[in-house]
Amino acid sequence: MNTITNLISRVVLLCVCVMSLVACQSLPERDPAYAAVRPVALPPLQNNSGSIYQAGYDVRLFEDSRARRVGDLLTINLVESTNASKQAATELSKTTDTSVANPTILGTTPQFNTPGILPLASNKNNNLGFGLSSSNDFEGDGSSSQSNSLKGSITVTVAEVLPNGYLVVRGEKVTSLNQGHEYVRLSGIVRPTDIRPDNTVLSTQIADAQIAYTGSGAVAETNTIGWLARFFISALFPF
């Protein structure tokens, strides 16, 4: 009786531990490749305060807020939209007929008998003529279409300033919902002249752009095909 009670207690304790682990929501996994870049620390300037202008209290009247240094912020407006379609049709047909008549050798056409399959039976009056015919037909048809749209915004940081003045930017936005996390990751090269006065730029004006919108958690897992089902629809399945 004590053994059964201990076993039941262990099973209940194990179930409680599993339920507590499921209830705990894991933190989002950040990608170091899209981590924010901190500005480079500049060497301290020599204090040259005068009677009117004091160092550290200057106001820049002729400078805008557009990103231009490592660590500066830049807002990217996502306006991605793509549409693609493809259709292919193939039809092949081939027919071959070959016939060779019984040749004439020394003025006669050879004929001969061959043994039959059944006993005491034979195939009579055979000759050297033969005929060959073949026919092949193939017909295939396929079509594909895809449409994608992504709108929104993400603020990134300047990771590097290239020698020509172009800005290498990268950033990541993580939104945690009830049952998972949503990730928006972006990296690319921005031309300073494409940056608007409000410090924004369109995603269509980014060179070498890499934009990823992914998710994790219960909702993303239910929208994913299982590994066994993926095997049956993959190229590895031979049928």
Secondary structure, 3 states (H helix, E strand, C coil): CHHHHHHHHHHHHHHHHHHHHHHCCCCCCCCHHHCCCCCCCCCCCCCCCCCCCCCCCCCCCCCCCCCCCCCCEEEEEEEEEEEEEEEEEEEEEEEEEEEECCCCECCECCCEEEECCCCCCEEEEECCCEEEEEEEEEEEEEEEEEEEEEEEEEEEEEEEECCCCCEEEEEEEEEEECCEEEEEEEEEEECHHHCCCCCEEEHHHCEEEEEEEEEEEHHHHHCCCCHHHHHHCCCCCCC
